[in-house]
Amino acid sequence: MENLQVSNQNQSDHNSTQQSTTSFSPEVLLLAEQLAEKNNSDDEINLAELWQAIWSGKYIIIVISFIFAVSSIAFALSKPDTYKASVLLAPASSDSAGGMGALAGQFGGLASLAGISLGGGGTDKTALALEIIKSRAFLETFIIKHELLVPLMASENWDRATDSLVINKELYDSKNKKWLRKVSLPKISAPSSWEAYQQFLSLLTISQDKATTLVTIDIEFYSPDIAKKWLVWLITDVNNFMREQDEQEAQSSIDYLTKQLEKIEVSAMETVFYQLIEEQTKNMMLTKVSAEYVLKTIDPAQVPEKKSGPKRALIVVLGTMLGGILSVLIVLIRHFTKNNKSTKPKDENLA
């Protein structure tokens, strides 16, 4: 009897569970499946949908890309031509540093007993000359010496017909020789030496081949003739600058050694000083022998016939590509924004 009651109770529980399971209507089950599919599709990028969105917005892409292409062409054509003058240089051979190094190695011990330092090996004059070319003090002096401030800071193009620079009238009054540029304080109308230095440095390119030690120096400017002229002046001035420095140092060394020679009581030290004076006298003579004292010209600068810039084709291609990428992004953003707005009411209705 008790077993019969337990079986009846289990049968009733099973029937109630089955009734609760089958109580969901087909519409509710279909809605649940749609929501599950939607959640899965939200996490995936449908390439077909992307292509459809791009194709539907093809006219927007064409228009924006065309605008960017035309703007790039206009910008490229507005940029003036520039010409690059180049010169190939080699370190000028010099035995003066080697002579001083040999003397330092031979008599350094005796000289130190007398309280005199002969120094070690020689310095790399080529590397020193290249650093001097890029230095602010040298370039500022170079700009002032050759009166480069106006062509450097006020020119905007080159007139091939007259072979003259085109000066920006809003920056400089050529008739009255007066600067007119409008700047905010603390700057003044006339460009500072620092501004001129920075501008010239932007035109200058220096490179050295480590294997051959050959040096290439370029100057890029609106006028090919002026670019070549400035480059020749630059090499000449740095050679003269290095020559004058070495000449002054050699003369100072000779004067110092001559005075110290009078105080020397050790005969062995007299030999050292005489040889040092001889070596410094040789240095003085070497500074006057060659015009190209540190940098020797291998391939002289020529007036360039072909322009080096701007690269107008590259500007147009990059501008058009930028317009295409931007237009595609705009189309996709608009497409997915509309989709999100259209799916929200459906989700609310389903809820």
C-alpha positions as CSV (number, residue, x, y, z in Angstrom):
1,M,0.0,0.0,0.0
2,E,2.8,2.3,0.9
3,N,4.7,1.5,-2.3
4,L,1.6,2.3,-4.3
5,Q,1.4,5.7,-2.7
6,V,5.0,6.5,-3.4
7,S,4.7,5.6,-7.1
8,N,1.6,7.7,-7.5
9,Q,3.5,10.6,-5.9
10,N,6.5,10.2,-8.3
11,Q,4.1,10.0,-11.3
12,S,2.4,13.2,-10.3
13,D,5.8,15.0,-9.9
14,H,6.9,13.9,-13.3
15,N,3.6,15.0,-14.9
16,S,3.9,18.5,-13.3
17,T,7.5,18.9,-14.5
18,Q,6.5,17.9,-18.0
19,Q,3.6,20.4,-17.9
20,S,6.0,23.2,-16.8
21,T,8.4,22.3,-19.6
22,T,5.8,22.3,-22.3
23,S,4.1,25.4,-21.0
24,F,6.5,27.7,-23.1
25,S,4.9,28.7,-26.4
26,P,6.8,28.4,-29.8
27,E,7.0,32.2,-30.1
28,V,9.0,32.4,-26.8
29,L,11.4,29.8,-27.9
30,L,11.9,31.4,-31.3
31,L,12.5,34.8,-29.6
32,A,15.2,33.2,-27.4
33,E,16.9,31.7,-30.4
34,Q,16.9,35.0,-32.2
35,L,18.4,36.8,-29.2
36,A,21.2,34.2,-28.9
37,E,22.0,34.5,-32.6
38,K,22.1,38.3,-32.3
39,N,24.5,38.1,-29.4
40,N,26.8,35.9,-31.3
41,S,26.7,38.0,-34.5
42,D,27.4,41.2,-32.5
43,D,30.9,39.8,-31.6
44,E,31.8,39.0,-35.2
45,I,32.6,41.3,-38.2
46,N,30.7,40.3,-41.3
47,L,32.9,41.0,-44.3
48,A,30.0,40.9,-46.6
49,E,28.3,43.6,-44.5
50,L,31.4,45.7,-44.6
51,W,31.7,45.4,-48.3
52,Q,28.0,46.2,-48.7
53,A,28.4,49.3,-46.5
54,I,31.4,50.5,-48.5
55,W,29.6,49.9,-51.8
56,S,26.5,51.7,-50.6
57,G,28.7,54.7,-49.7
58,K,30.8,54.6,-52.8
59,Y,29.8,58.1,-53.9
60,I,30.9,59.6,-50.6
61,I,34.2,57.8,-51.0
62,I,34.7,59.0,-54.5
63,V,33.8,62.6,-53.7
64,I,36.0,62.8,-50.6
65,S,38.9,61.1,-52.4
66,F,38.6,63.5,-55.3
67,I,38.6,66.5,-53.0
68,F,41.8,65.3,-51.3
69,A,43.4,64.5,-54.7
70,V,42.6,68.0,-56.0
71,S,43.8,69.6,-52.8
72,S,47.0,67.5,-52.9
73,I,47.7,68.6,-56.5
74,A,47.1,72.3,-55.6
75,F,49.4,72.0,-52.6
76,A,52.1,70.2,-54.6
77,L,52.0,72.8,-57.4
78,S,52.2,75.6,-54.9
79,K,55.5,74.4,-53.4
80,P,58.5,76.0,-55.1
81,D,61.2,73.9,-56.7
82,T,64.4,73.4,-54.8
83,Y,67.9,72.4,-56.0
84,K,70.6,70.5,-54.2
85,A,74.3,71.2,-54.7
86,S,76.7,68.5,-53.5
87,V,80.4,68.3,-53.0
88,L,82.6,65.2,-52.2
89,L,85.5,65.7,-49.9
90,A,88.4,63.7,-48.5
91,P,90.5,64.4,-45.4
92,A,93.6,66.3,-46.3
93,S,96.7,64.3,-45.4
94,S,98.9,65.8,-42.7
95,D,101.9,64.4,-40.9
96,S,102.1,67.1,-38.2
97,A,99.9,65.2,-35.7
98,G,102.1,62.1,-36.2
99,G,105.2,64.0,-35.6
100,M,103.9,65.5,-32.4
101,G,102.8,62.0,-31.3
102,A,106.2,60.5,-32.0
103,L,107.9,63.3,-29.9
104,A,105.5,62.8,-27.1
105,G,106.2,59.1,-27.0
106,Q,110.0,59.6,-27.2
107,F,110.5,62.5,-24.8
108,G,107.3,62.5,-22.7
109,G,109.1,61.1,-19.6
110,L,111.8,63.7,-19.6
111,A,109.4,66.5,-20.3
112,S,107.2,65.5,-17.4
113,L,110.2,65.8,-15.1
114,A,110.4,69.4,-16.1
115,G,106.7,69.9,-15.5
116,I,105.8,70.1,-19.2
117,S,103.1,68.1,-21.0
118,L,103.6,67.2,-24.6
119,G,100.1,65.6,-25.0
120,G,99.2,62.3,-26.6
121,G,98.1,61.5,-30.2
122,G,96.6,64.0,-32.6
123,T,92.9,64.8,-32.9
124,D,90.8,63.9,-35.9
125,K,90.7,67.2,-37.7
126,T,88.1,66.0,-40.2
127,A,85.6,65.2,-37.5
128,L,86.4,68.4,-35.8
129,A,85.9,70.4,-39.1
130,L,82.5,68.7,-39.6
131,E,81.3,69.6,-36.1
132,I,82.6,73.2,-36.6
133,I,80.5,73.5,-39.8
134,K,77.4,72.6,-37.8
135,S,78.3,74.8,-34.9
136,R,76.2,77.9,-34.1
137,A,79.2,80.2,-33.7
138,F,80.7,79.3,-37.1
139,L,77.4,79.5,-39.1
140,E,76.3,82.8,-37.5
141,T,79.7,84.3,-38.5
142,F,79.3,82.7,-42.0
143,I,75.8,84.2,-42.4
144,I,76.9,87.7,-41.4
145,K,80.1,87.6,-43.4
146,H,78.4,86.7,-46.7
147,E,75.2,88.7,-46.0
148,L,72.9,85.7,-46.2
149,L,70.2,86.9,-43.8
150,V,67.8,88.3,-46.4
151,P,68.0,85.5,-49.0
152,L,67.9,83.0,-46.2
153,M,64.9,84.3,-44.3
154,A,62.9,86.3,-46.8
155,S,63.1,84.5,-50.1
156,E,60.2,82.3,-51.2
157,N,61.1,81.2,-54.8
158,W,63.5,81.7,-57.6
159,D,62.8,83.4,-60.9
160,R,64.5,81.4,-63.7
161,A,64.1,84.2,-66.3
162,T,66.0,86.8,-64.3
163,D,68.1,84.3,-62.3
164,S,67.1,86.1,-59.1
165,L,65.4,85.2,-55.8
166,V,61.8,86.2,-55.2
167,I,61.6,88.0,-51.9
168,N,58.4,87.9,-49.9
169,K,57.2,91.5,-49.7
170,E,55.3,90.8,-46.5
171,L,58.6,89.9,-44.8
172,Y,61.1,92.3,-46.2
173,D,61.1,95.7,-48.1
174,S,63.9,95.4,-50.6
175,K,63.8,99.1,-51.5
176,N,64.1,100.5,-48.0
177,K,66.0,97.4,-46.7
178,K,63.6,97.0,-43.8
179,W,62.1,93.9,-42.2
180,L,58.3,93.9,-42.2
181,R,57.5,90.5,-40.8
182,K,54.9,90.4,-38.0
183,V,55.9,88.4,-34.9
184,S,54.9,88.2,-31.3
185,L,57.1,89.3,-28.5
186,P,59.9,88.6,-27.5
187,K,60.8,88.3,-31.2
188,I,61.4,91.4,-33.4
189,S,60.8,92.0,-37.1
190,A,64.4,91.3,-38.0
191,P,65.3,87.6,-37.6
192,S,67.6,86.7,-34.8
193,S,70.9,85.0,-35.3
194,W,69.4,81.9,-33.8
195,E,66.6,81.8,-36.3
196,A,69.0,82.3,-39.2
197,Y,71.2,79.5,-37.8
198,Q,68.3,77.1,-37.6
199,Q,67.1,78.0,-41.1
200,F,70.6,77.4,-42.6
201,L,71.0,74.2,-40.7
202,S,67.7,72.9,-42.2
203,L,69.3,73.4,-45.7
204,L,72.5,71.6,-44.9
205,T,73.2,67.9,-45.0
206,I,76.5,66.3,-43.9
207,S,77.3,62.6,-44.2
208,Q,80.5,60.6,-44.0
209,D,81.3,57.1,-45.2
210,K,82.9,55.3,-42.3
211,A,84.7,52.8,-44.6
212,T,86.3,55.4,-47.0
213,T,86.2,58.4,-44.7
214,L,84.9,60.4,-47.6
215,V,82.5,63.3,-46.8
216,T,79.5,64.5,-48.7
217,I,78.0,67.9,-48.0
218,D,74.8,69.1,-49.6
219,I,72.9,72.5,-49.6
220,E,69.4,72.6,-50.9
221,F,67.9,75.9,-51.9
222,Y,65.5,77.6,-54.3
223,S,68.3,78.9,-56.6
224,P,70.7,76.3,-58.0
225,D,73.5,78.9,-58.5
226,I,73.2,80.2,-54.9
227,A,73.2,76.7,-53.5
228,K,76.4,76.0,-55.3
229,K,77.9,79.3,-54.3
230,W,77.1,78.9,-50.6
231,L,78.6,75.4,-50.6
232,V,81.9,76.6,-52.1
233,W,82.0,79.4,-49.5
234,L,81.3,77.0,-46.7
235,I,84.2,74.6,-47.6
236,T,86.5,77.6,-48.1
237,D,85.6,79.2,-44.8
238,V,85.9,76.0,-42.7
239,N,89.4,75.3,-44.2
240,N,90.5,78.9,-43.5
241,F,89.0,78.7,-40.0
242,M,90.9,75.5,-39.2
243,R,94.1,76.9,-40.7
244,E,93.9,80.1,-38.6
245,Q,93.3,78.1,-35.5
246,D,96.3,75.8,-36.0
247,E,98.5,78.7,-37.0
248,Q,97.6,80.6,-33.8
249,E,98.1,77.5,-31.7
250,A,101.5,76.8,-33.4
251,Q,102.7,80.4,-32.9
252,S,101.6,80.3,-29.2
253,S,103.4,77.0,-28.7
254,I,106.6,78.4,-30.3
255,D,106.5,81.5,-28.1
256,Y,105.9,79.4,-25.0
257,L,108.7,76.9,-25.8
258,T,111.1,79.7,-26.6
259,K,110.6,81.3,-23.2
260,Q,110.8,78.0,-21.4
261,L,114.0,77.1,-23.3
262,E,115.8,80.0,-21.5
263,K,114.9,78.4,-18.2
264,I,116.0,74.9,-19.0
265,E,119.2,73.7,-17.2
266,V,119.1,70.1,-18.3
267,S,120.8,69.5,-21.6
268,A,118.5,66.6,-22.5
269,M,115.5,68.8,-22.2
270,E,117.0,71.4,-24.5
271,T,116.9,68.7,-27.3
272,V,113.2,68.1,-26.6
273,F,112.4,71.7,-26.8
274,Y,114.3,72.3,-30.0
275,Q,112.6,69.4,-31.6
276,L,109.2,70.7,-30.4
277,I,109.9,74.2,-31.7
278,E,111.0,72.6,-35.0
279,E,107.8,70.6,-35.2
280,Q,105.6,73.6,-34.5
281,T,107.5,75.7,-37.1
282,K,106.7,72.9,-39.6
283,N,103.1,73.2,-38.6
284,M,103.2,76.9,-39.3
285,M,104.6,76.2,-42.7
286,L,102.0,73.5,-43.5
287,T,99.1,75.9,-42.8
288,K,100.4,78.2,-45.6
289,V,101.0,75.5,-48.2
290,S,97.6,74.3,-49.2
291,A,94.3,76.2,-49.6
292,E,92.4,73.0,-48.8
293,Y,93.9,72.6,-45.3
294,V,91.5,70.0,-43.7
295,L,88.9,69.1,-46.3
296,K,90.2,68.3,-49.8
297,T,87.7,68.5,-52.7
298,I,87.4,65.2,-54.7
299,D,84.2,66.1,-56.7
300,P,83.6,69.9,-56.7
301,A,80.2,71.4,-56.4
302,Q,78.3,72.1,-59.6
303,V,75.2,74.1,-60.4
304,P,72.4,71.5,-60.3
305,E,70.3,71.3,-63.4
306,K,67.5,69.1,-62.1
307,K,65.3,69.9,-59.1
308,S,65.6,67.8,-56.0
309,G,62.2,68.7,-54.6
310,P,59.4,68.8,-53.9
311,K,58.3,65.2,-54.7
312,R,55.0,66.3,-56.1
313,A,53.9,62.8,-57.3
314,L,54.4,61.4,-53.9
315,I,52.5,64.2,-52.3
316,V,49.5,63.6,-54.6
317,V,49.6,59.8,-54.0
318,L,49.8,60.2,-50.2
319,G,47.1,62.8,-50.2
320,T,44.7,60.7,-52.3
321,M,45.3,57.7,-50.1
322,L,44.6,59.7,-47.0
323,G,41.3,60.9,-48.5
324,G,40.4,57.3,-49.5
325,I,41.1,55.9,-46.0
326,L,39.3,58.8,-44.3
327,S,36.2,58.5,-46.5
328,V,36.0,54.7,-45.9
329,L,36.1,55.3,-42.2
330,I,33.3,57.9,-42.5
331,V,31.1,55.5,-44.5
332,L,31.6,52.7,-42.0
333,I,31.0,54.8,-39.0
334,R,27.7,56.2,-40.5
335,H,26.6,52.6,-41.4
336,F,27.1,51.1,-38.0
337,T,25.7,54.1,-36.3
338,K,22.5,53.8,-38.3
339,N,22.4,50.0,-37.6
340,N,22.7,50.6,-33.9
341,K,19.8,53.1,-33.9
342,S,17.6,50.8,-36.0
343,T,18.2,47.8,-33.8
344,K,17.4,49.6,-30.5
345,P,13.6,49.9,-31.1
346,K,13.5,46.2,-32.1
347,D,15.2,45.2,-28.9
348,E,12.9,47.3,-26.9
349,N,9.8,45.7,-28.6
350,L,11.2,42.2,-28.0
351,A,11.8,43.0,-24.4
